Each structure stands twice: as structure tokens, then as C-alpha cells.
Amino acid sequence: MGKKLLAAHALYGFYPANSEGDDIALYADEHRSRELARFHTLRQQKESQRGKPQYALADFIAPRESAFVDFIGAFALTAGHGANDLAERFERQNDHYNAIMVKALADRLAEAFAEYLHKRVRAEWGYGKEERLSHEELLAERYRGIRPAPGYPACPDHTEKRILFDLLDVEREIGMALTENFAMIPAASVCGLYFANKEARYFAVSAVGRDQAQSYAGRKGMPMAQVERWLSPILAYDPANFVTSSGSQPS
């Protein structure tokens, strides 16, 4: 029998949703009588030399004014329960190689679990029910739909994880947690959103101008300095250039 040293857990759900500008609102029911959560997306501002659209993830959800109730999925999963204990056991034995390998294996298992769960979700949602893809085609992501994760190029703001964790009640349901810097515990974990739109695709948000950063801060209800801290790798400007003589940043 296996020793079952690592445990995997997952949680996911589907929600009625509509876009409002670059936000995505999730509702308790299809009547849209109560908003459950709101995700805030960023638009790619850097112009493509090939004339590609400047996407935001909200583009892949039907707008509120369309009167069409769309849907979005949310998920969180981990393959890391038990990984730290096992790695620490190896470290106490001065077996640093196997300690590193345990963490690497847990990370790979989490990614494989994320792909498996996405395949299952596509079938449950219906649009992927007749999917017949080879292993190579699955690895090449030739299926319909995407599963962008907070902190990755299409949604680079890690703070959106808090909204997702609260929506799914992740801590209570499957024992994952967030640090004050929004790293996931266990480390071998993945979370994100499911988009079913056949036009949905991955892209990278970059060159965010101050105008969009200000709009984003307002939509999130977050201080501008905090937004600039989280988006610093992709800002198209230097926040220090906007510090006033008194030392404060203008809003």
C-alpha cells in the first residue's frame, strides 16, 4: 500500500456573471439580485505591432448592459498537504536533495491536478463534453477556455486572490491560506478563474499607465501607493516622479 504522504484537495464553483467596464461581477443567482464578489481586471495598454486587440479578462464575459447572464468559474486546489512535513523530515536527516525533490514533486502534482480539474470542469460545464484531444493537444492547450491565475501575466495583481479565497471559503473548506503577501500555503497550490468564451485567450498585461492605475485603485477601493506597489513590475511610469514636494503622492 502507498504511504499517502501527500494529499490533494480542490474546490470550485460556477457563478452567474457580467462584466461592468473592466470589472467582473459575480451574482448569487441568474436574477442578479445580489452581487457575491467582484474581480478587477487590467487592460493591456501596450500596443501590438501586429494590431492585436488590447485585452482585459473582462472582455471574455458578457457586459451587464447586454441583458445576457453569462457564467464564470472559480477554483482553488493544492497538492501540498504533507509536503512541508515530509521535506522537514528529510532536512532533519541532512538529506537536502530529497527535501528539494519533495517540494518540486508537489509543485508538479499541483499543476497536473489543475489541468485534470480544468478538463473535468469543461465537461461539467458542457462546452467540453465532446472534447476528444490527444495528450499532446492537451499539453498544447488546444481546448476551449482558459484558467488565468492571479499573479500571472493576464491578471498580475496577487491581491485578487483574497477575493477568490473569500468567495469559495477556501481556508475553511480545503485548508489553504494566504500570507500577508498573498503567497499561498501550502506552496504547491493553484487558484484562478475559468472562462468558457471561445474567444478567451491568454495574454500579458504590461505598460500600465498612471491613468489605468488610478482607475484600478478606485475600482478596488485601494490606496494608489498600494496599487503601485503590487503593479510595480508592469507600470509604464515611475511612481516616484509623482511625489509632491510635501512627500505625498497626489491622488
Secondary structure, DSSP 8 states (H G I E B T S, - for coil): -----SEEEEEEEEEEEEEETTEEEEESSTT--SEEEEEE-----S--TT------GGGGS-BGGGT--EEEEEEEEEEEETHHHHHHHHHHTT-HHHHHHHHHHHHHHHHHHHHHHHHHHHHHHSTTTT----HHHHHTT-SS-B---TTBTTB--TTHHHHHHHHHTHHHHH--EE-TT--EESSSEEEEEEB--TT--------B-HHHHHHHHHHHT--HHHHHHHHGGGBSS-GGGG--TTS----
